[in-house]
Amino acid sequence: MRARECCGIVAINSKSSIAKKIFFGLKVIQHRGQEAAGIAVAKDMKITCVKSSGLVHEVFDKDTLERLEGNVGIGHVRYSTTGVKTADEAHPITATTSNGDIAICHNGEFVNAERVALEKKLSGYEGETDTEILARILVKELDTTSDPTRAISRTLSKLRGAYSLAILVGDRLFAARDPHGIRPLCLGRMKEGHVVASETPILDLLEAEFIRDLKPGEIVEVGNDLAKSFEMARPEHTGHCMFEYVYFSRPDNLLDGRLVYDVRKRIGQILARENETNADLVVPVPDSGRAHAAGFADESGLPLVEGLIKNRFVERTFILPEQREREIGVLLKLNPIRSLVEDKKIVLVDDSIIRGTTMKKIVNILKKAGTGKVHVRVGCPPIRHPCYLGIDMKTRDQFVANDRSVEEIREEIGADSLAYVSLEGLVEAIDYPKEELCLGCLTGEYPVEIDGEKLRRRERLEDFTEKG
């Protein structure tokens, strides 16, 4: 099993039509969500939205894109972490207010959405996603003010969790990032406008100049000529998601000033330094372990060999809904080059192990190919705790590391040896102070208050007063 992240965002305000640009941008971040896709565009204060289950190219064709007329719009790819998996819950979420139509794309998760819905007496909210609850609160706020920025700020001050947001209010585009900076969002400048995106490779595709990442706790109104910034309150420390660096983001993504590939390579170097291994070859698990393996090979002096070949026409196995389908997906996706691995002692490097079933299958594939020994090395410490902030890892019993020692995990996956990068090594590689990272799934301490879990520090978001 792979961890699943909820979504990715593209938003553009331009002097020319933008539906096709958003479409191509969503293709770049298809890896962030393969369950559903959607685009909403605004024209003459009216919003037109097309969304459905499926991959980006399955939801949109030439005719559909041509019907999406407008110079400002937002797009989304989704994997759900709340609600049920239906096309109706695909993003953008749309609604009507006294300020005009609105549309919302959300990457992340609110941990107190249902409680706020009860407090605000939002009748009939049961079964709604946290984004739908956000939309209903925003509608109420927009009905009380003509200032969308203030309405958005007031709405977000009531909600706690992780989020990057793109919001259309009529033909005005807004973007926001949570006060801890848990989920990514960056701003770029095109020839005819501005773009907001979950990852910087979208900017490269659109030939946009990277301006900067949105600051934690920032709301930006994105015009075609300029971008206006508004600061919400934010706590003393951030909580950047370590898993964005370890796995989710593309390796060519520039995230908060760090090239993800470089971080992963440093993880591999530290992993090798911490775990000297008697082996002949380093073999990456494609594609997730490739950068980590390159670092391991550099540090250890062992040759890096592509001993596993990936079938490029099989979707990521973590996205398959049933466990049996995921297991078959591993066999469809990977095949060993027998002549390279036969009778060799190999270091098999991957970014992380969640349930352990995928790694167990890969080890078995290599053993059947005649590999002498398989030493598994992992670029993330054991995951033992749930994520409540946008990753689909909700219960402890789904983790192979839950109540198991490293030796017991080794036995479960069938490896000859197993070692993880240390927590200190991971923090060193990401190059943030430990208190600036969200390490909740590793340590059980979270940067935001979650019922029944340990708060990393005593800070509460509601202790901070609204600014602006």
C-alpha positions as a printed NumPy array, in Angstrom:
array([[  0.   ,   0.   ,   0.   ],
       [  1.033,   3.552,  -0.708],
       [ -0.14 ,   6.51 ,   1.314],
       [ -2.688,   8.581,  -0.553],
       [ -2.705,  12.357,  -0.644],
       [ -5.928,  14.162,  -1.263],
       [ -5.313,  16.419,  -4.243],
       [ -3.56 ,  19.034,  -6.314],
       [ -4.528,  22.531,  -7.412],
       [ -4.031,  24.774, -10.456],
       [ -5.539,  28.283, -10.625],
       [ -5.005,  30.934, -13.317],
       [ -6.042,  34.536, -13.898],
       [ -5.077,  35.634, -17.4  ],
       [ -5.959,  38.019, -20.219],
       [ -6.671,  35.026, -22.462],
       [ -8.685,  31.807, -22.204],
       [ -7.306,  29.473, -19.533],
       [ -9.204,  26.147, -19.58 ],
       [ -6.598,  24.32 , -21.674],
       [ -3.774,  25.725, -19.547],
       [ -5.465,  24.414, -16.412],
       [ -6.019,  21.059, -18.123],
       [ -2.327,  20.698, -18.949],
       [ -1.387,  21.86 , -15.457],
       [ -3.565,  19.172, -13.919],
       [ -1.87 ,  16.569, -16.109],
       [  1.451,  17.599, -14.531],
       [  0.152,  16.849, -11.024],
       [ -1.976,  13.816, -11.869],
       [  0.131,  11.895,  -9.344],
       [ -1.485,  13.875,  -6.506],
       [ -4.949,  12.459,  -7.181],
       [ -6.301,   9.92 ,  -9.656],
       [ -9.855,   9.555,  -8.414],
       [-11.498,  12.646,  -9.903],
       [-10.751,  15.878, -11.726],
       [-12.537,  19.17 , -12.261],
       [-12.23 ,  22.682, -13.69 ],
       [-14.319,  25.776, -12.95 ],
       [-14.045,  29.016, -14.947],
       [-15.67 ,  32.407, -14.407],
       [-17.117,  34.672, -17.067],
       [-19.42 ,  37.664, -16.541],
       [-19.67 ,  36.785, -12.818],
       [-21.026,  33.323, -13.657],
       [-19.075,  30.137, -12.948],
       [-19.149,  27.1  , -15.223],
       [-17.858,  23.867, -13.708],
       [-17.089,  20.456, -15.214],
       [-15.967,  17.62 , -12.946],
       [-16.209,  13.854, -12.807],
       [-14.553,  10.702, -11.593],
       [-11.501,   9.602, -13.547],
       [ -8.106,  10.766, -14.721],
       [ -7.722,  14.234, -16.201],
       [ -7.746,  13.051, -19.814],
       [-10.805,  10.892, -19.113],
       [-12.824,  13.778, -17.684],
       [-11.937,  16.404, -20.316],
       [-11.831,  16.335, -24.103],
       [-11.444,  19.07 , -26.721],
       [-15.15 ,  19.88 , -26.86 ],
       [-15.483,  20.06 , -23.067],
       [-12.521,  22.405, -22.75 ],
       [-13.854,  24.683, -25.492],
       [-17.125,  25.057, -23.568],
       [-15.223,  26.277, -20.515],
       [-14.94 ,  29.892, -21.606],
       [-13.283,  32.344, -19.261],
       [-10.023,  34.05 , -18.334],
       [-10.019,  33.089, -14.672],
       [-10.461,  29.617, -13.261],
       [ -9.392,  26.831, -10.938],
       [ -8.696,  23.129, -11.422],
       [ -8.301,  20.125,  -9.177],
       [ -7.248,  16.472,  -9.072],
       [ -8.57 ,  14.502,  -6.122],
       [ -8.117,  11.493,  -3.961],
       [-10.633,  11.584,  -1.127],
       [ -9.655,  11.445,   2.532],
       [-13.09 ,  12.474,   3.833],
       [-16.6  ,  11.719,   2.606],
       [-17.47 ,   8.947,   0.19 ],
       [-15.938,   8.432,  -3.211],
       [-18.511,   9.874,  -5.634],
       [-18.298,  12.171,  -8.645],
       [-20.529,  14.666,  -6.821],
       [-17.785,  15.21 ,  -4.253],
       [-15.168,  15.955,  -6.886],
       [-13.784,  19.483,  -6.795],
       [-14.317,  22.335,  -7.481],
       [-17.175,  22.66 ,  -4.983],
       [-19.604,  25.345,  -6.202],
       [-22.293,  27.467,  -4.528],
       [-24.229,  30.707,  -4.973],
       [-24.005,  33.718,  -2.654],
       [-25.172,  37.326,  -2.584],
       [-21.691,  38.181,  -3.893],
       [-22.145,  35.869,  -6.883],
       [-21.145,  32.301,  -7.68 ],
       [-18.228,  30.723,  -5.838],
       [-16.043,  27.689,  -6.501],
       [-13.486,  26.068,  -4.169],
       [-10.576,  23.662,  -4.642],
       [ -8.977,  22.265,  -1.48 ],
       [ -5.818,  20.277,  -0.793],
       [ -5.649,  19.101,   2.803],
       [ -8.069,  18.328,   5.602],
       [ -9.884,  20.203,   8.365],
       [ -9.893,  18.35 ,  11.673],
       [-12.785,  20.269,  13.295],
       [-15.16 ,  20.747,  10.362],
       [-18.052,  18.702,  11.793],
       [-17.789,  20.407,  15.179],
       [-17.872,  23.838,  13.525],
       [-20.863,  22.756,  11.437],
       [-22.717,  21.866,  14.626],
       [-21.732,  25.111,  16.327],
       [-22.807,  27.146,  13.289],
       [-26.046,  25.168,  13.066],
       [-25.471,  24.059,   9.495],
       [-28.432,  21.727,   9.208],
       [-28.186,  18.632,   7.066],
       [-24.378,  18.657,   6.847],
       [-24.027,  14.961,   7.786],
       [-22.049,  13.063,   5.182],
       [-20.616,  16.213,   3.655],
       [-16.899,  16.535,   3.093],
       [-14.864,  19.047,   5.057],
       [-14.619,  21.167,   1.881],
       [-18.408,  21.276,   1.546],
       [-18.639,  22.458,   5.151],
       [-16.024,  25.108,   4.354],
       [-18.139,  26.227,   1.398],
       [-21.285,  26.524,   3.505],
       [-19.506,  28.63 ,   6.134],
       [-17.998,  30.834,   3.416],
       [-21.43 ,  31.363,   1.852],
       [-22.709,  32.632,   5.201],
       [-19.73 ,  34.961,   5.607],
       [-20.066,  36.326,   2.071],
       [-23.689,  37.143,   2.765],
       [-22.554,  39.475,   5.577],
       [-19.744,  41.369,   3.818],
       [-18.848,  42.668,   0.363],
       [-15.13 ,  41.967,   1.035],
       [-14.292,  38.4  ,  -0.099],
       [-10.871,  38.513,   1.568],
       [-12.425,  39.243,   4.946],
       [-15.058,  36.547,   4.39 ],
       [-12.382,  33.99 ,   3.535],
       [-10.245,  35.023,   6.502],
       [-13.199,  34.781,   8.891],
       [-14.121,  31.382,   7.503],
       [-10.614,  29.992,   7.865],
       [-10.237,  31.379,  11.38 ],
       [-13.014,  28.984,  12.429],
       [-11.39 ,  25.898,  10.878],
       [ -8.316,  24.003,  12.004],
       [ -6.102,  21.725,   9.968],
       [ -4.097,  21.64 ,   6.751],
       [ -5.072,  23.41 ,   3.586],
       [ -4.087,  24.975,   0.35 ],
       [ -7.082,  26.611,  -1.301],
       [ -8.022,  28.176,  -4.626],
       [-11.319,  30.081,  -4.472],
       [-13.338,  31.866,  -7.131],
       [-15.725,  34.548,  -5.903],
       [-17.475,  35.74 ,  -9.044],
       [-14.589,  36.542, -11.376],
       [-12.093,  37.202,  -8.561],
       [ -9.466,  34.559,  -7.735],
       [ -8.082,  33.948,  -4.246],
       [ -5.526,  31.491,  -2.888],
       [ -4.739,  30.611,   0.715],
       [ -2.303,  28.45 ,   2.655],
       [ -2.79 ,  27.191,   6.195],
       [ -0.99 ,  28.96 ,   9.068],
       [  1.457,  26.082,   9.538],
       [  2.309,  25.743,   5.837],
       [  1.498,  22.032,   5.958],
       [  0.244,  21.837,   2.37 ],
       [  2.179,  23.413,  -0.539],
       [  1.115,  26.255,  -2.821],
       [  3.219,  28.503,  -5.042],
       [  2.685,  31.628,  -7.146],
       [  4.004,  32.264, -10.669],
       [  3.811,  34.97 , -13.314],
       [  2.879,  34.222, -16.931],
       [  3.101,  36.613, -19.874],
       [ -0.604,  37.372, -19.597],
       [ -1.377,  36.723, -15.963],
       [ -0.667,  34.759, -12.802],
       [ -0.855,  31.097, -11.833],
       [ -1.151,  29.372,  -8.465],
       [ -0.201,  25.704,  -8.237],
       [  0.522,  22.875,  -5.832],
       [  3.881,  22.189,  -7.506],
       [  6.374,  24.269,  -9.487],
       [  6.67 ,  21.934, -12.539],
       [  3.299,  23.38 , -13.588],
       [  4.991,  26.771, -13.863],
       [  7.675,  25.251, -16.089],
       [  5.04 ,  23.782, -18.399],
       [  3.182,  27.1  , -18.656],
       [  6.447,  29.034, -19.126],
       [  5.645,  30.987, -15.983],
       [  8.221,  32.664, -13.784],
       [  8.316,  31.344, -10.227],
       [  7.628,  34.203,  -7.83 ],
       [  7.488,  32.467,  -4.453],
       [  5.659,  30.009,  -2.249],
       [  2.641,  31.353,  -0.455],
       [  3.58 ,  32.11 ,   3.12 ],
       [  1.97 ,  30.101,   5.903],
       [ -1.211,  31.9  ,   6.901],
       [ -1.399,  34.002,   3.734],
       [ -4.331,  34.857,   1.478],
       [ -3.49 ,  36.184,  -1.987],
       [ -5.887,  37.796,  -4.428],
       [ -4.556,  36.726,  -7.802],
       [ -5.165,  39.23 , -10.608],
       [ -3.876,  39.027, -14.164],
       [ -1.611,  42.04 , -13.597],
       [ -0.774,  41.746,  -9.902],
       [ -1.215,  39.669,  -6.792],
       [ -2.351,  41.263,  -3.516],
       [ -1.284,  39.636,  -0.268],
       [ -3.192,  39.497,   3.024],
       [ -1.817,  37.847,   6.146],
       [ -3.935,  35.78 ,   8.488],
       [ -2.685,  35.083,  11.994],
       [ -0.088,  32.356,  12.238],
       [  1.594,  30.496,  15.085],
       [  5.22 ,  30.767,  16.107],
       [  6.253,  27.574,  14.32 ],
       [  5.332,  26.063,  10.965],
       [  4.549,  22.392,  10.317],
       [  5.687,  21.557,   6.794],
       [  4.656,  18.007,   5.86 ],
       [  7.726,  15.785,   5.752],
       [  5.925,  13.373,   3.408],
       [  5.818,  15.982,   0.638],
       [  9.616,  15.744,   0.578],
       [  9.798,  11.988,   1.098],
       [  7.182,  10.872,  -1.418],
       [  4.285,  13.011,  -2.621],
       [  5.859,  15.874,  -4.542],
       [  7.483,  15.363,  -7.901],
       [ 11.288,  15.26 ,  -7.559],
       [ 11.595,  18.337,  -9.796],
       [  9.344,  20.369,  -7.501],
       [ 10.854,  23.366,  -5.729],
       [  9.112,  23.325,  -2.357],
       [  9.688,  26.128,   0.142],
       [ 13.127,  26.789,  -1.295],
       [ 14.198,  23.142,  -1.429],
       [ 14.459,  21.037,  -4.574],
       [ 12.688,  17.801,  -3.643],
       [ 15.161,  15.655,  -5.617],
       [ 18.072,  17.073,  -3.612],
       [ 16.294,  16.346,  -0.324],
       [ 15.624,  12.741,  -1.352],
       [ 19.187,  12.25 ,  -2.481],
       [ 20.452,  13.571,   0.874],
       [ 18.101,  11.147,   2.636],
       [ 19.705,   8.299,   0.687],
       [ 23.206,   9.495,   1.563],
       [ 22.361,   9.696,   5.257],
       [ 20.621,   6.309,   5.087],
       [ 23.826,   4.763,   3.71 ],
       [ 25.96 ,   6.545,   6.283],
       [ 23.783,   5.263,   9.115],
       [ 23.526,   1.693,   7.788],
       [ 26.681,   0.235,   6.267],
       [ 25.642,  -2.736,   4.139],
       [ 27.559,  -5.657,   2.648],
       [ 26.11 ,  -5.754,  -0.869],
       [ 26.94 ,  -5.768,  -4.588],
       [ 24.337,  -3.404,  -6.017],
       [ 21.87 ,  -0.665,  -5.152],
       [ 18.459,  -1.144,  -6.79 ],
       [ 15.747,   1.542,  -6.549],
       [ 12.05 ,   0.806,  -6.346],
       [ 10.855,   2.776,  -9.391],
       [  9.941,   5.511,  -9.39 ],
       [  9.512,   6.4  ,  -5.726],
       [ 12.917,   5.221,  -4.513],
       [ 15.065,   6.438,  -7.381],
       [ 16.487,   9.641,  -5.87 ],
       [ 16.979,   8.003,  -2.464],
       [ 18.841,   5.131,  -4.147],
       [ 21.072,   7.544,  -6.064],
       [ 22.121,   9.113,  -2.778],
       [ 22.674,   5.714,  -1.172],
       [ 24.863,   4.615,  -4.092],
       [ 26.9  ,   7.828,  -4.005],
       [ 27.592,   7.53 ,  -0.285],
       [ 28.223,   3.759,  -0.211],
       [ 30.252,   3.537,  -3.416],
       [ 28.058,   0.687,  -4.657],
       [ 26.903,   0.69 ,  -8.301],
       [ 23.327,   1.858,  -8.953],
       [ 21.466,  -0.622, -11.17 ],
       [ 17.923,  -0.441, -12.551],
       [ 17.12 ,  -4.004, -11.559],
       [ 13.36 ,  -3.459, -11.659],
       [ 11.576,  -2.234, -14.772],
       [  8.342,  -0.327, -14.422],
       [  5.386,  -0.662, -16.765],
       [  4.609,   3.   , -17.519],
       [  1.036,   2.253, -18.524],
       [ -0.147,   1.11 , -15.101],
       [ -1.446,   3.746, -12.674],
       [  0.132,   4.088,  -9.276],
       [ -0.836,   1.031,  -7.217],
       [ -1.705,   3.056,  -4.114],
       [ -4.716,   4.502,  -5.918],
       [ -6.397,   1.143,  -6.575],
       [ -9.394,   0.83 ,  -4.243],
       [ -9.125,  -2.806,  -3.14 ],
       [ -6.15 ,  -4.533,  -1.525],
       [ -6.258,  -7.497,  -3.969],
       [ -6.209,  -5.048,  -6.899],
       [ -3.186,  -3.286,  -5.368],
       [ -1.365,  -6.623,  -5.061],
       [ -2.056,  -7.483,  -8.705],
       [ -1.038,  -3.935,  -9.591],
       [  2.43 ,  -4.512,  -8.148],
       [  2.914,  -7.552, -10.377],
       [  1.652,  -5.625, -13.409],
       [  3.868,  -2.657, -12.628],
       [  7.283,  -4.158, -11.864],
       [  9.407,  -6.847, -13.451],
       [ 13.025,  -7.711, -12.561],
       [ 15.952,  -7.917, -14.981],
       [ 17.045, -11.384, -13.942],
       [ 20.552, -11.196, -15.399],
       [ 21.357,  -8.118, -13.297],
       [ 20.069,  -9.319,  -9.924],
       [ 20.611, -13.082, -10.057],
       [ 22.975, -14.284,  -7.298],
       [ 23.662, -10.689,  -6.254],
       [ 23.409,  -9.147,  -2.817],
       [ 21.317,  -6.041,  -3.43 ],
       [ 20.266,  -2.998,  -1.447],
       [ 16.624,  -2.343,  -2.355],
       [ 15.834,   1.313,  -1.649],
       [ 12.385,   2.868,  -1.366],
       [ 10.981,   6.063,   0.102],
       [  8.673,   4.532,   2.734],
       [  6.775,   1.478,   3.919],
       [  3.148,   1.863,   4.997],
       [  1.239,  -1.418,   5.161],
       [  4.16 ,  -3.488,   3.916],
       [  2.214,  -5.494,   1.356],
       [  3.795,  -3.781,  -1.66 ],
       [  7.331,  -4.195,  -0.333],
       [  6.627,  -7.837,   0.507],
       [  5.578,  -8.435,  -3.103],
       [  8.665,  -6.683,  -4.473],
       [ 11.007,  -8.682,  -2.254],
       [  9.261, -11.86 ,  -3.378],
       [  9.626, -10.86 ,  -7.046],
       [ 13.371, -10.405,  -6.582],
       [ 13.77 , -13.665,  -4.645],
       [ 11.986, -15.544,  -7.418],
       [ 14.393, -13.944,  -9.896],
       [ 17.282, -15.578,  -8.041],
       [ 18.564, -12.612,  -6.065],
       [ 21.073, -13.747,  -3.463],
       [ 20.115, -11.361,  -0.666],
       [ 17.682,  -8.454,  -0.484],
       [ 18.601,  -5.748,   2.02 ],
       [ 15.732,  -3.257,   2.238],
       [ 16.61 ,   0.347,   3.082],
       [ 13.87 ,   2.923,   3.654],
       [ 14.078,   6.719,   3.313],
       [ 11.484,   7.435,   6.004],
       [ 11.361,   6.303,   9.65 ],
       [  8.648,   3.779,  10.596],
       [  5.138,   5.215,  10.225],
       [  3.187,   4.308,  13.343],
       [  0.582,   7.058,  13.788],
       [ -2.414,   8.313,  11.766],
       [ -2.405,  11.425,   9.596],
       [ -5.338,  13.783,  10.075],
       [ -4.015,  16.506,   7.803],
       [ -4.618,  15.367,   4.246],
       [ -3.058,  11.912,   3.854],
       [ -5.215,   8.797,   3.802],
       [ -3.568,   7.048,   6.743],
       [ -6.29 ,   7.125,   9.347],
       [ -5.904,   4.054,  11.591],
       [ -2.89 ,   2.609,  13.355],
       [ -3.753,  -0.989,  12.523],
       [ -3.048,  -0.382,   8.81 ],
       [  0.659,   0.264,   9.478],
       [  3.076,  -2.648,   9.356],
       [  5.189,  -0.821,  11.956],
       [  2.319,  -0.654,  14.454],
       [  3.381,  -2.634,  17.538],
       [  6.177,  -4.301,  15.572],
       [  9.936,  -4.064,  15.939],
       [ 12.134,  -3.531,  12.887],
       [ 13.105,  -7.209,  13.064],
       [  9.444,  -8.242,  13.074],
       [  8.786,  -6.001,  10.06 ],
       [ 11.769,  -7.588,   8.284],
       [ 10.262, -11.019,   8.852],
       [  6.87 ,  -9.808,   7.582],
       [  8.236,  -8.477,   4.275],
       [ 10.703, -11.361,   3.794],
       [ 13.861,  -9.245,   3.478],
       [ 17.303, -10.436,   4.569],
       [ 17.807,  -7.184,   6.457],
       [ 15.854,  -3.969,   6.995],
       [ 16.868,  -0.488,   8.085],
       [ 15.184,   2.926,   8.099],
       [ 16.691,   6.382,   8.037],
       [ 16.648,   7.858,  11.533],
       [ 14.312,  10.687,  12.485],
       [ 17.361,  12.889,  13.037],
       [ 18.688,  11.933,   9.618],
       [ 15.392,  12.774,   7.934],
       [ 15.241,  16.184,   9.622],
       [ 18.845,  16.863,   8.604],
       [ 18.096,  15.999,   4.971],
       [ 15.01 ,  18.222,   4.741],
       [ 17.033,  21.013,   6.368],
       [ 14.293,  22.466,   8.526],
       [ 14.449,  22.652,  12.312],
       [ 12.472,  19.77 ,  13.78 ],
       [  9.907,  22.152,  15.268],
       [  9.163,  23.525,  11.768],
       [  8.066,  20.134,  10.374],
       [  4.937,  18.029,  10.733],
       [  6.237,  14.627,  11.866],
       [  2.959,  13.479,  13.393],
       [  2.766,  10.14 ,  11.584],
       [  6.255,   9.321,  12.917],
       [  6.162,  10.746,  16.435],
       [  2.471,  10.969,  17.336],
       [  2.866,  14.697,  18.051],
       [  0.956,  17.027,  15.72 ],
       [  1.386,  20.736,  14.928],
       [ -2.355,  21.42 ,  15.29 ],
       [ -4.745,  20.38 ,  18.023],
       [ -6.472,  17.065,  17.272],
       [ -8.923,  15.427,  19.649],
       [ -7.305,  12.49 ,  21.425],
       [ -3.803,  13.178,  20.095],
       [ -0.751,  14.938,  21.482],
       [ -0.165,  18.545,  20.47 ],
       [  3.436,  19.214,  19.463],
       [  3.396,  22.489,  21.337],
       [  0.789,  24.245,  23.45 ],
       [ -0.22 ,  26.566,  20.647],
       [ -3.825,  26.676,  19.498],
       [ -4.767,  28.427,  16.286],
       [ -7.75 ,  30.032,  17.98 ],
       [ -5.35 ,  31.774,  20.382],
       [ -4.264,  34.014,  17.518],
       [ -6.32 ,  37.05 ,  16.596],
       [ -7.305,  37.77 ,  13.031],
       [ -5.222,  40.351,  11.167],
       [ -6.287,  42.599,   8.269]])
